[in-house]
Amino acid sequence: MNMQENARLILGLRYKGWTDTEITDFLLWIESGEEQYKPKAKEE
């Protein structure tokens, strides 16, 4: 992904209501695959 695509991804996730911490953890999980960053289902 280039920087423009990364920016659009982050802005889209913010628009959906994700916090900056959730976004950072998600991007770390994509890159590293480490379970500690894996997204968790939101409780309703």
VENGIVEN-V694769 format. One record per residue. SS is DSSP state (hx for helix, st for strand, lp for the rest). PHI is phi in degrees with one decimal (NA if undefined). D_LAST is the distance of its C-alpha to the last C-alpha in Angstrom with 1 decimal. Layout:
[[SS & PHI & D_LAST] [SS & PHI & D_LAST]]
//
This chain:
[[lp & NA & 32.5] [lp & -91.4 & 34.5] [hx & -64.0 & 33.6] [hx & -65.5 & 33.0] [hx & -66.7 & 30.5] [hx & -61.1 & 28.8] [hx & -62.1 & 28.6] [hx & -64.4 & 27.2] [hx & -61.1 & 24.4] [hx & -62.6 & 23.5] [hx & -63.4 & 23.8] [hx & -64.5 & 21.6] [hx & -68.6 & 18.8] [hx & -62.4 & 19.3] [hx & -58.3 & 19.2] [lp & -77.1 & 15.8] [lp & 99.4 & 14.6] [lp & -72.3 & 15.1] [lp & -80.1 & 16.9] [hx & -61.7 & 20.4] [hx & -65.9 & 19.6] [hx & -61.9 & 16.9] [hx & -64.5 & 19.6] [hx & -61.1 & 22.3] [hx & -61.3 & 20.7] [hx & -61.7 & 20.0] [hx & -65.3 & 23.6] [hx & -64.6 & 24.9] [hx & -65.0 & 23.2] [hx & -59.1 & 24.7] [hx & -76.1 & 28.1] [hx & -99.0 & 28.3] [lp & 75.9 & 26.1] [lp & -70.6 & 25.4] [hx & -60.0 & 22.5] [hx & -62.8 & 21.7] [hx & -101.6 & 20.7] [lp & -61.8 & 18.7] [lp & -62.9 & 15.3] [lp & -112.4 & 12.3] [lp & -63.8 & 9.2] [lp & -79.0 & 6.3] [lp & -81.5 & 3.8] [lp & -105.3 & 0.0]]
//
